[in-house]
Amino acid sequence: MKRSKVKNWTERGSTLVEFAIGATVFLTVMFTVLEFGRALWVHNALADAARRGARYAVVHSAADTAAVKNVVVYGNAAGGAKPLVNNLTTANVNVSYSGFGLSGGTATVTITNYQFQFVIPVANTSIQMPSYRTTLTGESAGLIPGNLSNLTRQRSSC
């Protein structure tokens, strides 16, 4: 006995349509997870950059705000060609000192107005990241205040 295969022409191509629907859903979920993972990485990198800048600011004077901004954006005081986080510029960084002196006052580093660019293939959109602020107390970092150095000189001349 031979069995004959009956082809149902009404179901032709249904596998391709099902694959296209399933692949679209899978790829959309995969790209979404990847993009939000990148957004979380940028969030952590910006928070770390603000902390790094504040640590640098507390051991340097208010005259070094350009160097503090370079530390936040490029990772070093001299600056650089490529920022640590894409699209981050020194214009996004604010440095303020309040009652700052040796072992006193505070230095605050704030990163504002950073736009995170999504790389989703369908829609090229961006989101505004929150402000990142770090405030630390000033440190002497081994510096001798002016009146103490004068006192030391007076004692050594006696």
Secondary structure, DSSP 8 states (H G I E B T S, - for coil): --------GGGTTHHHHHHHHHHHHHHHHHHHHHHHHHHHHHHHHHHHHHHHHHHHHTTS-GGGHHHHHHHHHHSSTT--SS-SSTT--GGGEEEEEEEEETTEEEEEEEE---EEE---SS---EEE---EEEEEE---TT---HHHHHHHHHHHH-
